[in-house]
Structures are given as structure tokens and as C-alpha cells.
Amino acid sequence: MRNVIWAIGLLVVGLSSAFWMVSAADPAETVRRSADVALAKDSDYLSGFVPARTTIAHIFEHHMIQGADTPVLVSSIASAMDVRRMRAGQPYSIDRLLDGRVRRFEYEIDNDKRLIVDRASMDAPPRFIATVERIPKQTTVVAVEGDINRETNSLAAAIDKAGERIELALGMADVFSGEIDFNSDLQPGDKFRVLVERHTREGQLSGYGAILAAEFVNDGRNLKAIRFTPDGGSPGYYDENGRSLKRFFLKSPLKFEPRITSRFSSSRKHPILGYARAHNGVDYYAPAGAPIGSVAPGVVTFAGWTSGGGRTVKVRHPNGYETEYLHMSAITVRAGARVGQGDLVGRVGKTGLATGVHLHYGLKKNGRYVNPVIEHRNMPPGEPVPAGIMHVFNTDRDRYLTLLFNPTTARAANNE
């Protein structure tokens, strides 16, 4: 019996040895085992964002770059770009050897360009080659849709839920700025669809190009916008009948998000003074620092401090109109300056007789205060596309609206 057990043991050992020999001879196994060999780390990959009020030399010092490398690196970078234009918040990366020498430095100049600095030789003294290259981008035309409801009660929230960025909401607010006051006109049940050029780089959303067409259903109104550029003219937005959406006045000096907290009234109890008096304008709640734009082109007649209005700007417009912007935290224009429609005149604040952060917006017509909401509503429609090129507009309109309402067609067009 012992001889049998001993023989079985030899057989098992023999089979195990044979299996190991076959396995070791397997090329795939040999490759796998060789791939498991750990290689010693020879460098660190460092990344970050350019801090405010710093220099490129300070960035290298912070990352303990070898002293001999720093001046040569800075000189090489300066040969490719103006180092004084390095912007806070822009990303950078450094491939640094363990002894402090730099093998590669990258800095994103803007959304389109990147600076790359490579070490030319590992020998001393250090030498670097700096180049500026375009960041590869892909542009596709996409249709984005959303609606206004209890969960998404603003354009920004609806755009965010659709997976897009706030820049697209700002673009839509500009397109429909003469038709919709995004501060007060939005209603539950409103919905929108927008056809836009969407830029991606390295698989990530990087921004947007032109809005080509859009539809906004607002409180029962069906508004459409088509981008069109007349021969020799500038691009603009028109309704489906070829009439410009640009009005003499924007419907609001603020983009969107804020809400009306106090309306135009001939008698309202003042929240600070405690007695009733006329409220010659509209109060908008908005976040502190929100940009305020001139509702129409004109000339700044006053930019300074008033006892009740705090930091105040007044703008004179054609046709006997004048607008006022009160309680601002900052003024960005001076008296006598010309401003265009939508140009920044200041930022929302709570200066003067104000109980909270808001903008008081007033409108005068021929020297008399009028209700801005009603006056804006009564503005005449924009100018039409000239009759001689209406057929060109119709062609663009039909093509864009087909893409807007048929995303499958848009995807097919991108693949051509």
C-alpha cells in the first residue's frame, strides 16, 4: 500500500512539473509575467491653474524646478508668447524629472490655443523648444430642448437639465431679448428648442458657436428666431416671416434669473421712508454684481451718486426716451460716453435707500415717467428682410427649421 501511495505522489509531482514547464514555455504567459515588472518612477506629472497675481517664474519656483532650468524656460516661453498675458485660472501642466529638471511644460492660452515647451536635450546646459498649437476641436450642429416648470423655473435651470452650459442660456436670452423679459415673462408650461453649433475638444464640451434657429413657446406665444446675414450686412435674428427680432428697447436691462419685486405705481409705501409716494420704475431682484445693460443705444447723461438711488446711471436715447439704473454696486461708464444696446453700464447692488440687493429701473418718455413693462410691450416690430433677398432668407429658414424639428436630420448632416 505504501508503494502505491508513493507512486501516486511521484505521478502528481511529475504532472505538476510538466504543467509548470508547459506554462512557463507559453509565450503569452511569458509576456504577462514580464509586464508585471515594476519600473522605477523617473518623473512627476504636476498640474494646476495659474494663480492670481503671480509670474511664470514663481510657478516654477513653487514646483521646485531646478534653478538652471527656470530662466531658460521663461526665455523660451517669452519667445512664443507674451508672458505678461498669462491669465489667472488657466490650466497648466509640468512633466518634471525627480531631480527637478523639466521635460515638458504645457499652458492653455485660451480656448483655441495651447503653449507647449519641450526639452531639446537632456544634456547640460538646458535647452527648450516652445511652440503654440491650435487645440483640435470638433463642431456639430445639435438641437437642444427644454421646458419651464416647477423644477426648472428659469432658462438657466432648464438648459442645465438638458446637459448644456449657461453660455447657451445667455445666447438664447440675447436672441429673444426684444420679445421676452426673462426676469418676469416666463410661465410654467413654456418650452423651447434651439439649434446651435456645439464645440467639443478632446471629447469634452468647450463652448458654442452661432445659434442658427430657435423656438420659444412663451405664455401661449409661439416665437421663432432664424439667423440670417444679408449681403454685406451683419448677422441678425428674424422671425419666420423675415421681420427682425431686434427692437428699439430690450425688454429688460438684466439677462434673466431675477424677478420683479416691485412694479410701477403712482403711490407705494416706501420701505425705508415709511410714507407713500410714487414708484417711478420697476424693481428687479438680482444677485449682487449681476451685469446691467443699457436697454437701447444712447448717451450717458449722469454716472455718479444720488442720495436716494445710490450709484446711479442715466442714459438719453432717441425719440425722447431716458432710462435710469439705481442702487448699483459699481458704475462702468462715465457721463458723455456713448453706449450701444446691451452695453454694460454697471452692476447690481444695494446702495442708497435700499433694503436689499436689487436694481431699480426707470423709464422716461418726453420728460415724464412711464411704466417700463407697458412701454416695452408697445414697441413696434423690427425691420423686415429686404424684399429682393427674401427668397434667400426663405431657403435658410426652411433648412434651419428642418434641422431644428428633426434631430435625426441634424445628426445625418453632421456625418456627411
C-alpha positions as CSV (number, residue, x, y, z in Angstrom):
1,M,0.0,0.0,0.0
2,R,2.8,2.4,0.9
3,N,4.4,1.7,-2.5
4,V,1.1,2.6,-4.2
5,I,0.9,5.9,-2.3
6,W,4.5,6.7,-3.0
7,A,3.9,6.0,-6.8
8,I,0.8,8.2,-6.9
9,G,2.9,11.0,-5.2
10,L,5.6,10.8,-7.8
11,L,2.9,10.9,-10.5
12,V,1.4,14.1,-9.1
13,V,4.8,15.8,-8.7
14,G,5.6,14.8,-12.3
15,L,2.4,16.1,-13.7
16,S,2.8,19.4,-11.7
17,S,6.3,19.8,-13.1
18,A,5.1,19.1,-16.6
19,F,2.3,21.7,-16.2
20,W,4.8,24.3,-14.9
21,M,7.2,23.6,-17.8
22,V,4.4,24.0,-20.4
23,S,3.0,27.1,-18.7
24,A,6.4,28.7,-18.5
25,A,7.0,28.0,-22.1
26,D,3.7,29.7,-23.1
27,P,4.6,33.0,-24.9
28,A,1.5,34.7,-23.6
29,E,2.4,33.8,-20.1
30,T,5.9,35.0,-20.6
31,V,4.6,38.4,-21.8
32,R,2.2,38.6,-18.9
33,R,4.9,37.9,-16.4
34,S,7.3,40.4,-18.0
35,A,4.6,43.1,-17.9
36,D,4.3,42.7,-14.2
37,V,7.8,44.0,-13.7
38,A,7.6,47.3,-11.8
39,L,9.6,50.2,-13.3
40,A,11.1,52.8,-11.1
41,K,9.3,56.2,-11.4
42,D,11.6,58.8,-13.0
43,S,9.3,61.9,-13.1
44,D,6.3,63.6,-11.5
45,Y,3.3,64.9,-13.6
46,L,2.2,68.2,-12.0
47,S,-0.9,70.2,-13.0
48,G,-2.8,73.2,-11.7
49,F,-4.3,76.6,-12.5
50,V,-2.4,79.8,-12.8
51,P,-2.9,81.7,-9.5
52,A,-3.9,85.4,-9.4
53,R,-1.1,88.0,-9.2
54,T,1.8,85.6,-10.0
55,T,4.6,85.1,-12.6
56,I,5.6,82.1,-14.5
57,A,8.9,82.1,-12.6
58,H,7.0,81.9,-9.3
59,I,5.1,78.9,-10.6
60,F,8.3,77.1,-11.4
61,E,9.7,78.0,-8.0
62,H,6.6,76.7,-6.3
63,H,7.1,73.3,-8.1
64,M,10.8,73.2,-7.1
65,I,12.1,73.3,-10.7
66,Q,15.8,73.1,-11.0
67,G,17.3,76.6,-10.8
68,A,19.2,76.3,-14.0
69,D,16.0,75.4,-15.9
70,T,13.9,78.3,-14.8
71,P,15.5,81.3,-16.6
72,V,15.9,79.2,-19.8
73,L,12.3,78.1,-19.6
74,V,11.0,81.6,-19.1
75,S,13.0,82.9,-22.0
76,S,11.8,80.1,-24.3
77,I,8.2,80.8,-23.3
78,A,8.7,84.5,-23.9
79,S,9.8,83.7,-27.4
80,A,6.5,82.2,-28.2
81,M,4.0,84.4,-26.3
82,D,3.8,87.5,-24.1
83,V,4.3,86.1,-20.6
84,R,2.5,89.2,-19.2
85,R,-0.7,87.9,-20.8
86,M,-0.7,84.7,-18.8
87,R,-4.2,84.7,-17.2
88,A,-5.2,83.6,-13.8
89,G,-7.4,80.5,-13.8
90,Q,-5.9,79.0,-17.0
91,P,-4.7,75.3,-16.6
92,Y,-1.0,74.2,-16.9
93,S,0.9,71.0,-16.5
94,I,4.6,70.2,-15.9
95,D,6.4,66.9,-16.6
96,R,9.2,67.2,-14.0
97,L,12.1,64.7,-13.6
98,L,12.8,63.7,-10.0
99,D,16.0,65.8,-10.0
100,G,13.9,69.0,-10.7
101,R,14.6,69.2,-14.4
102,V,11.6,69.9,-16.7
103,R,10.9,67.6,-19.5
104,R,7.7,69.3,-20.8
105,F,5.6,72.3,-19.9
106,E,2.0,73.0,-21.2
107,Y,-0.2,76.1,-20.7
108,E,-3.6,76.7,-22.2
109,I,-3.5,80.2,-23.6
110,D,-7.2,80.3,-24.4
111,N,-10.0,78.0,-25.6
112,D,-8.3,77.8,-29.0
113,K,-4.5,77.7,-28.4
114,R,-2.0,75.8,-26.2
115,L,1.6,76.5,-25.5
116,I,3.9,73.5,-25.4
117,V,7.6,73.6,-24.3
118,D,9.7,70.5,-24.8
119,R,13.2,69.9,-23.5
120,A,15.5,69.7,-26.6
121,S,18.3,67.7,-24.9
122,M,18.9,66.0,-21.6
123,D,22.5,67.3,-21.7
124,A,23.6,70.4,-20.0
125,P,23.2,73.3,-20.5
126,P,19.3,73.1,-20.7
127,R,17.6,73.9,-24.0
128,F,13.9,74.1,-24.7
129,I,11.7,74.5,-27.8
130,A,8.4,76.4,-27.4
131,T,5.6,76.2,-29.8
132,V,2.0,77.4,-29.9
133,E,-0.5,74.9,-31.4
134,R,-4.2,75.0,-32.1
135,I,-6.3,72.8,-29.9
136,P,-8.2,70.3,-32.1
137,K,-11.9,70.9,-32.0
138,Q,-15.0,69.3,-33.5
139,T,-18.1,71.3,-34.3
140,T,-21.5,69.7,-34.6
141,V,-25.0,71.1,-35.1
142,V,-27.3,69.9,-32.3
143,A,-30.9,70.6,-31.3
144,V,-31.5,71.2,-27.6
145,E,-34.9,71.3,-26.0
146,G,-36.3,72.0,-22.5
147,D,-39.3,73.4,-20.7
148,I,-40.1,75.7,-17.8
149,N,-41.8,74.0,-14.8
150,R,-41.7,73.8,-11.0
151,E,-38.3,72.1,-11.1
152,T,-36.7,74.1,-13.8
153,N,-38.3,77.6,-13.3
154,S,-35.7,79.6,-15.2
155,L,-34.0,79.3,-18.6
156,A,-30.6,78.6,-16.9
157,A,-32.1,75.7,-14.9
158,A,-33.8,74.2,-18.0
159,I,-30.6,74.5,-20.0
160,D,-28.6,72.9,-17.2
161,K,-31.1,70.0,-17.0
162,A,-30.7,69.5,-20.8
163,G,-27.0,68.9,-20.1
164,E,-25.8,72.2,-21.6
165,R,-23.9,75.2,-20.1
166,I,-25.1,78.6,-19.1
167,E,-23.5,80.2,-22.1
168,L,-26.3,78.7,-24.2
169,A,-28.9,80.2,-21.9
170,L,-27.2,83.6,-22.2
171,G,-27.2,83.3,-26.0
172,M,-30.9,82.5,-26.1
173,A,-31.6,85.4,-23.8
174,D,-29.8,87.7,-26.3
175,V,-31.8,86.2,-29.3
176,F,-35.2,86.8,-27.7
177,S,-34.3,89.9,-25.7
178,G,-36.7,92.1,-27.6
179,E,-39.6,89.7,-27.2
180,I,-39.3,88.1,-23.8
181,D,-38.4,89.6,-20.4
182,F,-36.7,86.5,-18.9
183,N,-37.0,88.2,-15.5
184,S,-40.8,88.2,-15.4
185,D,-42.4,86.7,-18.6
186,L,-41.6,83.0,-18.1
187,Q,-44.5,80.8,-17.2
188,P,-44.9,77.1,-16.2
189,G,-45.5,75.2,-19.4
190,D,-43.3,77.4,-21.5
191,K,-40.9,75.3,-23.7
192,F,-38.1,75.9,-26.1
193,R,-35.9,74.3,-28.7
194,V,-32.7,75.7,-30.1
195,L,-30.4,74.7,-33.0
196,V,-26.8,75.6,-32.1
197,E,-23.2,74.9,-33.2
198,R,-21.6,72.9,-30.4
199,H,-17.8,72.8,-30.0
200,T,-16.1,69.9,-28.3
201,R,-12.4,69.3,-27.8
202,E,-10.8,66.1,-26.7
203,G,-14.3,64.7,-26.2
204,Q,-15.4,67.5,-23.8
205,L,-17.8,70.4,-24.4
206,S,-15.7,73.5,-24.9
207,G,-18.3,76.1,-26.0
208,Y,-20.9,77.1,-28.6
209,G,-20.8,78.8,-31.9
210,A,-23.8,80.5,-33.5
211,I,-27.4,79.8,-32.6
212,L,-28.9,79.0,-36.0
213,A,-32.5,78.8,-35.1
214,A,-34.7,78.7,-32.0
215,E,-38.3,78.4,-31.0
216,F,-39.7,79.6,-27.6
217,V,-43.3,79.0,-26.6
218,N,-44.0,81.6,-24.0
219,D,-47.4,82.1,-22.3
220,G,-49.1,80.8,-25.5
221,R,-47.0,82.8,-27.9
222,N,-45.0,80.8,-30.4
223,L,-41.8,82.7,-31.2
224,K,-39.3,81.6,-33.7
225,A,-35.8,83.0,-34.5
226,I,-33.7,82.4,-37.6
227,R,-30.2,83.6,-38.0
228,F,-29.7,85.4,-41.3
229,T,-26.9,87.6,-42.7
230,P,-27.9,90.0,-45.6
231,D,-25.3,90.6,-48.3
232,G,-22.7,93.0,-46.9
233,G,-24.6,93.2,-43.6
234,S,-24.2,91.7,-40.1
235,P,-25.9,88.6,-38.9
236,G,-29.2,89.1,-37.1
237,Y,-32.2,87.1,-36.0
238,Y,-35.6,87.3,-37.7
239,D,-39.0,85.7,-37.2
240,E,-40.3,83.1,-39.7
241,N,-41.8,86.0,-41.8
242,G,-38.4,87.7,-42.1
243,R,-39.0,90.5,-39.6
244,S,-36.1,91.4,-37.3
245,L,-36.4,90.4,-33.7
246,K,-34.3,93.4,-32.7
247,R,-36.4,96.1,-31.1
248,F,-35.6,99.6,-30.2
249,F,-35.6,98.6,-26.5
250,L,-34.6,95.4,-24.8
251,K,-37.4,94.1,-22.6
252,S,-35.1,94.2,-19.6
253,P,-31.7,95.6,-18.5
254,L,-30.9,92.2,-17.0
255,K,-30.4,89.0,-18.9
256,F,-32.6,86.6,-16.8
257,E,-32.9,84.9,-13.4
258,P,-34.0,88.0,-11.4
259,R,-37.7,88.7,-10.7
260,I,-39.8,91.8,-10.4
261,T,-40.2,92.6,-6.7
262,S,-42.0,96.0,-7.0
263,R,-43.9,97.3,-10.0
264,F,-44.5,100.8,-11.4
265,S,-47.0,102.6,-9.2
266,S,-48.4,106.1,-8.7
267,S,-48.4,105.5,-4.9
268,R,-46.4,103.0,-2.9
269,K,-45.3,102.9,0.7
270,H,-41.6,103.4,0.7
271,P,-39.9,100.5,2.6
272,I,-37.4,102.9,4.4
273,L,-39.1,106.3,4.4
274,G,-42.4,104.8,5.6
275,Y,-44.7,107.0,3.7
276,A,-46.5,106.6,0.3
277,R,-45.1,108.1,-2.8
278,A,-44.8,107.3,-6.5
279,H,-42.7,104.4,-7.5
280,N,-41.4,105.6,-10.9
281,G,-40.0,102.3,-12.2
282,V,-39.6,98.6,-11.7
283,D,-37.5,96.9,-9.1
284,Y,-35.7,93.7,-10.1
285,Y,-34.2,91.3,-7.5
286,A,-30.9,90.0,-8.9
287,P,-27.7,88.7,-7.4
288,A,-25.1,91.2,-6.2
289,G,-22.7,92.0,-9.1
290,A,-25.1,90.9,-11.9
291,P,-24.4,92.9,-15.1
292,I,-26.8,95.7,-16.1
293,G,-27.1,96.5,-19.8
294,S,-28.4,99.7,-21.4
295,V,-31.8,98.8,-22.9
296,A,-31.1,100.9,-26.0
297,P,-28.3,102.9,-27.7
298,G,-27.8,106.3,-26.3
299,V,-25.6,108.8,-24.4
300,V,-24.8,108.6,-20.7
301,T,-26.1,111.9,-19.1
302,F,-25.2,111.0,-15.5
303,A,-23.0,108.5,-13.8
304,G,-22.5,109.0,-10.1
305,W,-24.1,109.1,-6.7
306,T,-27.6,110.3,-5.8
307,S,-28.9,110.5,-2.2
308,G,-31.8,108.0,-2.7
309,G,-30.6,106.0,-5.7
310,G,-27.0,105.4,-4.6
311,R,-24.8,104.7,-7.5
312,T,-26.9,105.8,-10.5
313,V,-26.6,105.9,-14.3
314,K,-28.9,107.8,-16.6
315,V,-28.9,107.3,-20.4
316,R,-30.6,109.5,-23.0
317,H,-32.0,107.7,-26.1
318,P,-33.5,108.8,-29.4
319,N,-37.2,109.6,-29.6
320,G,-37.4,111.4,-26.3
321,Y,-36.6,108.4,-24.1
322,E,-34.4,108.4,-21.0
323,T,-33.5,105.4,-18.7
324,E,-32.3,105.2,-15.1
325,Y,-30.5,102.5,-13.3
326,L,-30.3,102.8,-9.5
327,H,-28.7,101.2,-6.4
328,M,-25.8,99.8,-8.3
329,S,-22.7,98.3,-6.6
330,A,-20.5,99.6,-9.4
331,I,-20.6,102.0,-12.4
332,T,-18.8,101.1,-15.5
333,V,-19.5,104.1,-17.7
334,R,-18.8,107.9,-17.5
335,A,-21.0,110.8,-18.3
336,G,-20.8,111.7,-22.0
337,A,-20.0,108.2,-23.1
338,R,-22.0,106.6,-26.0
339,V,-23.4,103.1,-25.2
340,G,-24.9,100.5,-27.5
341,Q,-27.9,98.3,-26.8
342,G,-26.9,95.8,-24.2
343,D,-23.6,97.5,-23.3
344,L,-22.6,97.2,-19.6
345,V,-23.4,100.3,-17.5
346,G,-23.0,98.9,-14.0
347,R,-23.6,96.0,-11.6
348,V,-26.5,95.2,-9.3
349,G,-26.0,96.3,-5.6
350,K,-27.9,97.9,-2.7
351,T,-26.5,101.5,-2.4
352,G,-28.6,104.5,-1.5
353,L,-32.1,104.0,0.1
354,A,-32.3,100.2,-0.5
355,T,-33.3,97.5,2.0
356,G,-31.8,94.7,-0.1
357,V,-29.8,93.9,-3.3
358,H,-31.9,94.9,-6.3
359,L,-32.0,97.1,-9.4
360,H,-34.4,100.0,-9.8
361,Y,-35.0,100.6,-13.5
362,G,-36.9,103.7,-14.5
363,L,-38.0,105.0,-18.0
364,K,-39.0,108.5,-19.0
365,K,-40.7,109.5,-22.2
366,N,-40.6,113.2,-23.1
367,G,-39.6,114.0,-19.5
368,R,-42.4,112.0,-17.9
369,Y,-42.1,108.7,-16.1
370,V,-43.9,105.8,-17.8
371,N,-44.4,102.2,-16.9
372,P,-41.4,100.3,-18.5
373,V,-43.2,97.0,-18.8
374,I,-46.1,98.5,-20.8
375,E,-43.9,100.8,-22.9
376,H,-41.6,97.9,-23.9
377,R,-44.7,95.8,-24.8
378,N,-45.9,98.5,-27.1
379,M,-42.6,98.9,-29.1
380,P,-43.1,98.4,-32.8
381,P,-41.8,95.3,-34.5
382,G,-38.3,95.2,-36.2
383,E,-37.4,95.9,-39.8
384,P,-38.1,93.2,-42.3
385,V,-35.6,91.4,-44.6
386,P,-35.4,93.4,-47.9
387,A,-37.8,92.1,-50.5
388,G,-35.0,91.5,-53.0
389,I,-33.3,88.8,-50.9
390,M,-36.4,87.3,-49.2
391,H,-36.0,84.2,-51.3
392,V,-32.5,83.7,-49.8
393,F,-33.9,84.1,-46.3
394,N,-36.7,81.6,-47.0
395,T,-34.1,79.0,-48.1
396,D,-32.1,79.4,-44.9
397,R,-35.2,79.4,-42.8
398,D,-36.5,76.2,-44.2
399,R,-33.2,74.4,-43.9
400,Y,-32.7,75.5,-40.2
401,L,-36.3,74.8,-39.2
402,T,-36.0,71.3,-40.7
403,L,-32.9,70.6,-38.6
404,L,-34.5,72.2,-35.5
405,F,-37.5,70.0,-35.5
406,N,-35.9,66.8,-36.9
407,P,-32.8,66.0,-34.8
408,T,-32.2,62.9,-36.9
409,T,-31.7,65.1,-40.0
410,A,-29.2,67.2,-38.0
411,R,-27.2,64.1,-37.0
412,A,-27.1,62.9,-40.6
413,A,-25.9,66.3,-41.7
414,N,-23.1,66.2,-39.2
415,N,-22.0,62.9,-40.5
416,E,-21.7,64.0,-44.1
